Structures are given as C-alpha cells and as structure tokens.
Amino acid sequence: MIKKITLTLFILLLLTSCAQAPEPTPTGTPVAPATATLPPPSETSTPDPSPIPAPACRDEAVLISDVTYPDNAHVTAGERFTKTWKFQNTGDCPWTGYTVAFVSGDRMEAPDAAPVPETDAKANVEVSVDLVAPASDGAYTANFELRNAQGISVPLGTEPTFWVKIIVGEERDLLGVEGRIGNCEYTENPEYVQAMIDLVNQTRGEEGRKALTVNDKLTTAAQAHSLDMACNNTKFLLHSGSDGSHTGERLAKAGYTNTYHFELLGVGLAQDAMTEWRRHEDTWPAVIDSYVTEIGVGYVYSKLSRFGGYWTVILGAPE
C-alpha cells in the first residue's frame, strides 16, 4: 500500500514539472551590453554644433606715393596718360578682387573701377588708371577710393579718397609757386603746407596737447631743407644738407637760436607722412611733445627727384 502511494506522488510531481509554462518572451528593447558599440545617433537626435566663424580680418591701407603725375602735374589738352599710385596693405586681409573706383570730380574718361593686383598683407602694390586730359585749360581733380571684393571702401588712414590732380594749359601757377635752381624745376605748394600744419595740430589735440603757432624762421629753415632734398640729395630722407649742414646750423642761419627743436622728414601726402611718424618711436614723441609751441613746415615737389614731394617739419620751443 505504501509503495503504491509513493509511486502515485512521483507520477504527480513528474506531470507537474512537465506542465510548467515557458517564461514569456520580453517585448521591450533589450539593454545593450556594456561592451557593445552603440549605434550612431539619428540626424534628428542631437545636431552637430554649428562651426564657429573665423574672426574678420582687418582692412587697412596707406598711400605711399604718387608714382606718376603727382598733384598739379602739367599735361596737354586731350593727352592720354596713366596715373599710378603706390599703396601698402597695412591690414591683415590679403587683397584679392580689390579695385580702385572713381567716385567724384572730373572723370577724365576714368573707368568705373580698375583692378588692384593681388597683394599680401604688409606688401606694397602699384595701381594704375588710364585717363584722358580735358580739352579746355584749367585745373582738374578726379577722386577715387579703394574697395574690397565686397565693394566696401577701404580708408587710407583718415582719408576716404585719393585723387588725380592735373593742370591743363596755363592755370598751373594758380596752385603752386614754381622755381628753378640750376637744372632743377620745382614747385612749392602753400595749400599743402597749411594742410600739414592743420594735421599736426589736430593730432596734438587728440593727444591732449596744445596747438602750435607758425614761426617764420622755422618755416624758412624747413622750406630751404625741403628744396635741398628735392633738388640736390639723391638718397631718401636726410637730416644733413647737401652742404653737410645739420638742423641746428640751418636754424641758426635762419635766425632761430632756440636750442630745443625737432626736425621731421617725410614724403607723400600730409597724412602719409603723419602715418609714418606715428609708427616710429623716434619720431612720434616729437609730434606730441608737450614742451614745443612753434612749428615751421616746408614742402617742395620736383618731378626729377626720387620721391617727388619732400616734407620738412620743424617743431621748436622758446628758451
């Protein structure tokens, strides 16, 4: 009887074990193993951050000189001529697709724009425009500006434009005082001289310095040295005269005996000279010196000289 009951229980246990239902298959997304490589995110999950734009470069230029046909050059009525300027790219933008564009004044058949050769930052470049002189006598001016590839004007220091100034016929004496020393023909320009005086005083005012008054003796010495550089010296800018004289000797000859003085030399336009003086630690302190009170400016242009127009600016103080 006992054996029969035991066999019955064994059979029931066996049947119960065979009838156990299987575990349900999970329907959710399985968790990836820790060592698995995750699939890349979809394009709609987390967008890539936008690239940070590079900072804009700085666009600056300086007009170094008039290579051909300086201001108030004399040309024949109807003459075809090519005006050339020399610029320096003083910014850090390379010039690609830049132009010089006519903006105002006497057109003289100037194109709307002329290309500027590709120019690296800090490099110099010459740019030319073909023009035709008017048929009538007179003084004529055509104004241009430098533009970048987007057509935006690039200033030259504080000047937005540069120009061509010519004289046709006999009007040339109205804009300058002409003279001759030996084989050297030269022109003085009182308007240029006044422009330099105004610029020096404006610059001093910006630096909190007092304006300077014009001293005739300083002016005489300055004009004499500019004439000497234009007609006699073959090198660039020299403080020594062609006769070996130095600034103090020339001042004494002009009757200026004060010993506190500075002499600055330059070429190009007034703003060009000021820009160069500002760059050099041996000239800029003189421009803004708080002790000087007087100024004399000389300017002489000679077409046969190496650099055309020569500036001499002498700053002095009474004893």
Contacts in CASP RR format, 6 or more apart in sequence:
PFRMAT RR
TARGET T0000
AUTHOR 0000-0000-0000
METHOD contacts of the structure
MODEL  1
MIKKITLTLFILLLLTSCAQAPEPTPTGTPVAPATATLPPPSETSTPDPS
PIPAPACRDEAVLISDVTYPDNAHVTAGERFTKTWKFQNTGDCPWTGYTV
AFVSGDRMEAPDAAPVPETDAKANVEVSVDLVAPASDGAYTANFELRNAQ
GISVPLGTEPTFWVKIIVGEERDLLGVEGRIGNCEYTENPEYVQAMIDLV
NQTRGEEGRKALTVNDKLTTAAQAHSLDMACNNTKFLLHSGSDGSHTGER
LAKAGYTNTYHFELLGVGLAQDAMTEWRRHEDTWPAVIDSYVTEIGVGYV
YSKLSRFGGYWTVILGAPE
32 38 0 8 1.000
57 91 0 8 1.000
57 92 0 8 1.000
57 93 0 8 1.000
58 91 0 8 1.000
58 92 0 8 1.000
58 93 0 8 1.000
59 91 0 8 1.000
59 93 0 8 1.000
59 148 0 8 1.000
59 152 0 8 1.000
59 154 0 8 1.000
60 89 0 8 1.000
60 90 0 8 1.000
60 91 0 8 1.000
60 154 0 8 1.000
60 155 0 8 1.000
60 157 0 8 1.000
61 87 0 8 1.000
61 88 0 8 1.000
61 89 0 8 1.000
61 90 0 8 1.000
61 91 0 8 1.000
61 146 0 8 1.000
61 154 0 8 1.000
61 155 0 8 1.000
61 156 0 8 1.000
61 157 0 8 1.000
62 87 0 8 1.000
62 88 0 8 1.000
62 90 0 8 1.000
62 156 0 8 1.000
62 157 0 8 1.000
62 272 0 8 1.000
62 275 0 8 1.000
63 85 0 8 1.000
63 86 0 8 1.000
63 87 0 8 1.000
63 156 0 8 1.000
63 159 0 8 1.000
63 162 0 8 1.000
63 268 0 8 1.000
63 269 0 8 1.000
63 271 0 8 1.000
63 272 0 8 1.000
64 85 0 8 1.000
64 86 0 8 1.000
64 87 0 8 1.000
64 88 0 8 1.000
64 124 0 8 1.000
64 268 0 8 1.000
64 272 0 8 1.000
65 85 0 8 1.000
65 86 0 8 1.000
65 267 0 8 1.000
65 268 0 8 1.000
65 272 0 8 1.000
65 307 0 8 1.000
65 308 0 8 1.000
66 83 0 8 1.000
66 84 0 8 1.000
66 85 0 8 1.000
66 86 0 8 1.000
66 268 0 8 1.000
66 308 0 8 1.000
67 84 0 8 1.000
67 85 0 8 1.000
67 86 0 8 1.000
67 126 0 8 1.000
68 81 0 8 1.000
68 82 0 8 1.000
68 83 0 8 1.000
68 84 0 8 1.000
68 128 0 8 1.000
69 75 0 8 1.000
69 81 0 8 1.000
69 83 0 8 1.000
69 84 0 8 1.000
69 164 0 8 1.000
69 166 0 8 1.000
70 301 0 8 1.000
70 303 0 8 1.000
70 308 0 8 1.000
70 309 0 8 1.000
71 163 0 8 1.000
71 165 0 8 1.000
71 189 0 8 1.000
71 192 0 8 1.000
71 301 0 8 1.000
72 139 0 8 1.000
72 165 0 8 1.000
72 166 0 8 1.000
72 167 0 8 1.000
72 172 0 8 1.000
72 175 0 8 1.000
72 176 0 8 1.000
72 187 0 8 1.000
72 189 0 8 1.000
72 301 0 8 1.000
73 165 0 8 1.000
73 166 0 8 1.000
73 167 0 8 1.000
73 303 0 8 1.000
74 166 0 8 1.000
74 167 0 8 1.000
74 168 0 8 1.000
74 169 0 8 1.000
74 172 0 8 1.000
75 81 0 8 1.000
75 133 0 8 1.000
75 166 0 8 1.000
75 167 0 8 1.000
75 168 0 8 1.000
76 133 0 8 1.000
76 168 0 8 1.000
76 169 0 8 1.000
77 133 0 8 1.000
77 134 0 8 1.000
77 135 0 8 1.000
77 136 0 8 1.000
77 137 0 8 1.000
77 168 0 8 1.000
77 169 0 8 1.000
78 132 0 8 1.000
78 133 0 8 1.000
78 134 0 8 1.000
78 135 0 8 1.000
78 168 0 8 1.000
79 132 0 8 1.000
79 133 0 8 1.000
80 130 0 8 1.000
80 131 0 8 1.000
80 132 0 8 1.000
80 133 0 8 1.000
81 130 0 8 1.000
81 131 0 8 1.000
81 132 0 8 1.000
81 133 0 8 1.000
82 128 0 8 1.000
82 129 0 8 1.000
82 130 0 8 1.000
82 131 0 8 1.000
83 128 0 8 1.000
83 129 0 8 1.000
83 131 0 8 1.000
83 164 0 8 1.000
84 126 0 8 1.000
84 127 0 8 1.000
84 128 0 8 1.000
85 100 0 8 1.000
85 126 0 8 1.000
85 127 0 8 1.000
85 128 0 8 1.000
85 162 0 8 1.000
86 124 0 8 1.000
86 125 0 8 1.000
86 126 0 8 1.000
87 116 0 8 1.000
87 119 0 8 1.000
87 124 0 8 1.000
87 125 0 8 1.000
87 126 0 8 1.000
87 127 0 8 1.000
87 146 0 8 1.000
87 156 0 8 1.000
88 122 0 8 1.000
88 123 0 8 1.000
88 124 0 8 1.000
88 125 0 8 1.000
89 95 0 8 1.000
89 119 0 8 1.000
89 120 0 8 1.000
89 121 0 8 1.000
89 122 0 8 1.000
89 123 0 8 1.000
89 124 0 8 1.000
89 125 0 8 1.000
90 122 0 8 1.000
91 121 0 8 1.000
91 122 0 8 1.000
92 121 0 8 1.000
93 121 0 8 1.000
93 148 0 8 1.000
94 118 0 8 1.000
94 119 0 8 1.000
94 120 0 8 1.000
94 121 0 8 1.000
95 116 0 8 1.000
95 117 0 8 1.000
95 118 0 8 1.000
95 119 0 8 1.000
95 120 0 8 1.000
95 125 0 8 1.000
95 148 0 8 1.000
96 118 0 8 1.000
96 149 0 8 1.000
97 115 0 8 1.000
97 116 0 8 1.000
97 118 0 8 1.000
97 148 0 8 1.000
97 149 0 8 1.000
98 115 0 8 1.000
98 116 0 8 1.000
98 119 0 8 1.000
98 146 0 8 1.000
98 147 0 8 1.000
98 148 0 8 1.000
98 149 0 8 1.000
98 154 0 8 1.000
99 113 0 8 1.000
99 114 0 8 1.000
99 115 0 8 1.000
99 116 0 8 1.000
99 146 0 8 1.000
99 147 0 8 1.000
99 151 0 8 1.000
100 113 0 8 1.000
100 114 0 8 1.000
100 116 0 8 1.000
100 127 0 8 1.000
100 129 0 8 1.000
100 144 0 8 1.000
100 145 0 8 1.000
100 146 0 8 1.000
100 147 0 8 1.000
101 112 0 8 1.000
101 113 0 8 1.000
101 114 0 8 1.000
101 144 0 8 1.000
101 145 0 8 1.000
101 147 0 8 1.000
101 151 0 8 1.000
102 110 0 8 1.000
102 111 0 8 1.000
102 112 0 8 1.000
102 113 0 8 1.000
102 142 0 8 1.000
102 143 0 8 1.000
102 144 0 8 1.000
103 143 0 8 1.000
103 144 0 8 1.000
103 145 0 8 1.000
103 161 0 8 1.000
104 143 0 8 1.000
104 161 0 8 1.000
105 141 0 8 1.000
105 142 0 8 1.000
105 143 0 8 1.000
106 134 0 8 1.000
106 140 0 8 1.000
106 141 0 8 1.000
106 142 0 8 1.000
107 142 0 8 1.000
108 131 0 8 1.000
108 132 0 8 1.000
108 133 0 8 1.000
108 134 0 8 1.000
108 140 0 8 1.000
108 142 0 8 1.000
108 164 0 8 1.000
108 166 0 8 1.000
109 130 0 8 1.000
109 131 0 8 1.000
109 132 0 8 1.000
110 129 0 8 1.000
110 130 0 8 1.000
110 131 0 8 1.000
110 142 0 8 1.000
110 144 0 8 1.000
111 129 0 8 1.000
111 130 0 8 1.000
113 147 0 8 1.000
114 127 0 8 1.000
114 128 0 8 1.000
114 129 0 8 1.000
114 130 0 8 1.000
116 125 0 8 1.000
116 127 0 8 1.000
116 146 0 8 1.000
117 125 0 8 1.000
117 126 0 8 1.000
117 127 0 8 1.000
119 125 0 8 1.000
129 144 0 8 1.000
129 164 0 8 1.000
131 142 0 8 1.000
131 164 0 8 1.000
133 140 0 8 1.000
133 166 0 8 1.000
133 168 0 8 1.000
134 140 0 8 1.000
134 168 0 8 1.000
136 168 0 8 1.000
137 168 0 8 1.000
137 169 0 8 1.000
137 170 0 8 1.000
137 171 0 8 1.000
138 167 0 8 1.000
138 168 0 8 1.000
138 169 0 8 1.000
138 171 0 8 1.000
139 165 0 8 1.000
139 166 0 8 1.000
139 167 0 8 1.000
139 168 0 8 1.000
139 171 0 8 1.000
139 172 0 8 1.000
139 174 0 8 1.000
139 175 0 8 1.000
140 165 0 8 1.000
140 166 0 8 1.000
140 167 0 8 1.000
140 168 0 8 1.000
141 163 0 8 1.000
141 164 0 8 1.000
141 165 0 8 1.000
142 163 0 8 1.000
142 164 0 8 1.000
143 161 0 8 1.000
143 162 0 8 1.000
143 163 0 8 1.000
144 161 0 8 1.000
144 162 0 8 1.000
144 163 0 8 1.000
144 164 0 8 1.000
145 153 0 8 1.000
145 154 0 8 1.000
145 160 0 8 1.000
145 161 0 8 1.000
145 162 0 8 1.000
146 153 0 8 1.000
146 154 0 8 1.000
146 156 0 8 1.000
146 162 0 8 1.000
147 153 0 8 1.000
147 154 0 8 1.000
148 154 0 8 1.000
153 160 0 8 1.000
156 162 0 8 1.000
156 271 0 8 1.000
157 271 0 8 1.000
157 275 0 8 1.000
158 271 0 8 1.000
159 269 0 8 1.000
159 271 0 8 1.000
162 269 0 8 1.000
165 175 0 8 1.000
167 175 0 8 1.000
172 178 0 8 1.000
175 189 0 8 1.000
175 191 0 8 1.000
176 187 0 8 1.000
176 188 0 8 1.000
176 189 0 8 1.000
176 190 0 8 1.000
176 191 0 8 1.000
177 187 0 8 1.000
177 188 0 8 1.000
177 189 0 8 1.000
177 190 0 8 1.000
178 185 0 8 1.000
178 186 0 8 1.000
178 187 0 8 1.000
178 188 0 8 1.000
179 185 0 8 1.000
179 186 0 8 1.000
179 187 0 8 1.000
179 188 0 8 1.000
180 186 0 8 1.000
181 227 0 8 1.000
181 231 0 8 1.000
183 304 0 8 1.000
184 230 0 8 1.000
184 231 0 8 1.000
184 232 0 8 1.000
184 302 0 8 1.000
184 304 0 8 1.000
185 302 0 8 1.000
185 303 0 8 1.000
185 304 0 8 1.000
186 227 0 8 1.000
186 230 0 8 1.000
186 231 0 8 1.000
186 300 0 8 1.000
186 301 0 8 1.000
186 302 0 8 1.000
187 300 0 8 1.000
187 301 0 8 1.000
187 302 0 8 1.000
188 223 0 8 1.000
188 299 0 8 1.000
188 300 0 8 1.000
188 301 0 8 1.000
189 299 0 8 1.000
189 301 0 8 1.000
192 270 0 8 1.000
192 299 0 8 1.000
193 297 0 8 1.000
193 298 0 8 1.000
193 299 0 8 1.000
195 270 0 8 1.000
196 270 0 8 1.000
196 273 0 8 1.000
196 297 0 8 1.000
196 298 0 8 1.000
196 299 0 8 1.000
196 311 0 8 1.000
196 313 0 8 1.000
197 212 0 8 1.000
197 214 0 8 1.000
197 295 0 8 1.000
197 296 0 8 1.000
197 297 0 8 1.000
199 270 0 8 1.000
199 271 0 8 1.000
199 274 0 8 1.000
200 212 0 8 1.000
200 274 0 8 1.000
200 287 0 8 1.000
200 295 0 8 1.000
200 297 0 8 1.000
200 313 0 8 1.000
201 211 0 8 1.000
201 212 0 8 1.000
203 274 0 8 1.000
203 287 0 8 1.000
203 288 0 8 1.000
204 210 0 8 1.000
204 211 0 8 1.000
204 212 0 8 1.000
204 287 0 8 1.000
204 288 0 8 1.000
205 211 0 8 1.000
207 288 0 8 1.000
209 288 0 8 1.000
209 289 0 8 1.000
209 290 0 8 1.000
210 290 0 8 1.000
210 293 0 8 1.000
212 292 0 8 1.000
212 293 0 8 1.000
212 294 0 8 1.000
212 295 0 8 1.000
212 315 0 8 1.000
213 293 0 8 1.000
213 294 0 8 1.000
213 295 0 8 1.000
214 294 0 8 1.000
214 295 0 8 1.000
214 296 0 8 1.000
214 297 0 8 1.000
215 256 0 8 1.000
215 294 0 8 1.000
215 295 0 8 1.000
215 296 0 8 1.000
215 316 0 8 1.000
217 251 0 8 1.000
217 254 0 8 1.000
217 255 0 8 1.000
217 256 0 8 1.000
218 251 0 8 1.000
218 254 0 8 1.000
218 256 0 8 1.000
218 261 0 8 1.000
218 294 0 8 1.000
218 295 0 8 1.000
218 296 0 8 1.000
218 314 0 8 1.000
218 315 0 8 1.000
218 316 0 8 1.000
219 296 0 8 1.000
219 297 0 8 1.000
219 298 0 8 1.000
220 254 0 8 1.000
221 247 0 8 1.000
221 250 0 8 1.000
221 251 0 8 1.000
221 253 0 8 1.000
221 254 0 8 1.000
221 256 0 8 1.000
221 296 0 8 1.000
221 312 0 8 1.000
221 314 0 8 1.000
222 263 0 8 1.000
222 296 0 8 1.000
222 297 0 8 1.000
222 298 0 8 1.000
222 312 0 8 1.000
222 313 0 8 1.000
222 314 0 8 1.000
223 297 0 8 1.000
223 298 0 8 1.000
223 299 0 8 1.000
223 300 0 8 1.000
223 312 0 8 1.000
224 250 0 8 1.000
224 254 0 8 1.000
225 241 0 8 1.000
225 247 0 8 1.000
225 250 0 8 1.000
225 263 0 8 1.000
225 298 0 8 1.000
225 312 0 8 1.000
226 298 0 8 1.000
226 299 0 8 1.000
226 300 0 8 1.000
226 309 0 8 1.000
226 310 0 8 1.000
226 311 0 8 1.000
226 312 0 8 1.000
227 300 0 8 1.000
228 241 0 8 1.000
228 242 0 8 1.000
229 237 0 8 1.000
229 238 0 8 1.000
229 241 0 8 1.000
229 265 0 8 1.000
229 300 0 8 1.000
229 305 0 8 1.000
229 310 0 8 1.000
229 312 0 8 1.000
230 300 0 8 1.000
230 301 0 8 1.000
230 302 0 8 1.000
230 305 0 8 1.000
230 308 0 8 1.000
230 309 0 8 1.000
230 310 0 8 1.000
231 300 0 8 1.000
231 302 0 8 1.000
231 305 0 8 1.000
232 241 0 8 1.000
232 242 0 8 1.000
233 241 0 8 1.000
233 242 0 8 1.000
234 306 0 8 1.000
235 306 0 8 1.000
236 306 0 8 1.000
236 307 0 8 1.000
237 265 0 8 1.000
237 266 0 8 1.000
237 267 0 8 1.000
237 310 0 8 1.000
238 265 0 8 1.000
239 246 0 8 1.000
239 247 0 8 1.000
239 263 0 8 1.000
239 265 0 8 1.000
240 246 0 8 1.000
241 250 0 8 1.000
245 253 0 8 1.000
247 261 0 8 1.000
247 263 0 8 1.000
247 314 0 8 1.000
248 261 0 8 1.000
251 257 0 8 1.000
251 258 0 8 1.000
251 261 0 8 1.000
251 314 0 8 1.000
257 319 0 8 1.000
258 316 0 8 1.000
258 317 0 8 1.000
258 318 0 8 1.000
258 319 0 8 1.000
259 319 0 8 1.000
260 291 0 8 1.000
260 292 0 8 1.000
260 316 0 8 1.000
260 317 0 8 1.000
260 319 0 8 1.000
261 292 0 8 1.000
261 314 0 8 1.000
261 315 0 8 1.000
261 316 0 8 1.000
261 317 0 8 1.000
262 286 0 8 1.000
262 289 0 8 1.000
262 292 0 8 1.000
262 314 0 8 1.000
262 315 0 8 1.000
262 316 0 8 1.000
263 312 0 8 1.000
263 313 0 8 1.000
263 314 0 8 1.000
264 273 0 8 1.000
264 277 0 8 1.000
264 283 0 8 1.000
264 286 0 8 1.000
264 287 0 8 1.000
264 311 0 8 1.000
264 312 0 8 1.000
264 313 0 8 1.000
264 314 0 8 1.000
264 315 0 8 1.000
265 310 0 8 1.000
265 311 0 8 1.000
265 312 0 8 1.000
265 313 0 8 1.000
266 272 0 8 1.000
266 273 0 8 1.000
266 276 0 8 1.000
266 277 0 8 1.000
266 310 0 8 1.000
266 311 0 8 1.000
266 312 0 8 1.000
267 273 0 8 1.000
267 307 0 8 1.000
267 308 0 8 1.000
267 309 0 8 1.000
267 310 0 8 1.000
267 311 0 8 1.000
268 307 0 8 1.000
268 308 0 8 1.000
268 309 0 8 1.000
268 311 0 8 1.000
270 311 0 8 1.000
273 311 0 8 1.000
273 313 0 8 1.000
274 287 0 8 1.000
276 283 0 8 1.000
277 283 0 8 1.000
277 284 0 8 1.000
277 286 0 8 1.000
277 287 0 8 1.000
278 284 0 8 1.000
278 287 0 8 1.000
286 292 0 8 1.000
286 315 0 8 1.000
287 315 0 8 1.000
289 315 0 8 1.000
291 317 0 8 1.000
292 315 0 8 1.000
292 316 0 8 1.000
292 317 0 8 1.000
293 316 0 8 1.000
293 317 0 8 1.000
293 318 0 8 1.000
294 315 0 8 1.000
294 316 0 8 1.000
294 317 0 8 1.000
294 318 0 8 1.000
295 313 0 8 1.000
295 314 0 8 1.000
295 315 0 8 1.000
295 316 0 8 1.000
296 313 0 8 1.000
296 314 0 8 1.000
296 315 0 8 1.000
297 311 0 8 1.000
297 312 0 8 1.000
297 313 0 8 1.000
297 314 0 8 1.000
298 311 0 8 1.000
298 312 0 8 1.000
298 313 0 8 1.000
299 309 0 8 1.000
299 310 0 8 1.000
299 311 0 8 1.000
299 312 0 8 1.000
300 309 0 8 1.000
300 310 0 8 1.000
301 308 0 8 1.000
301 309 0 8 1.000
301 310 0 8 1.000
302 308 0 8 1.000
302 309 0 8 1.000
END
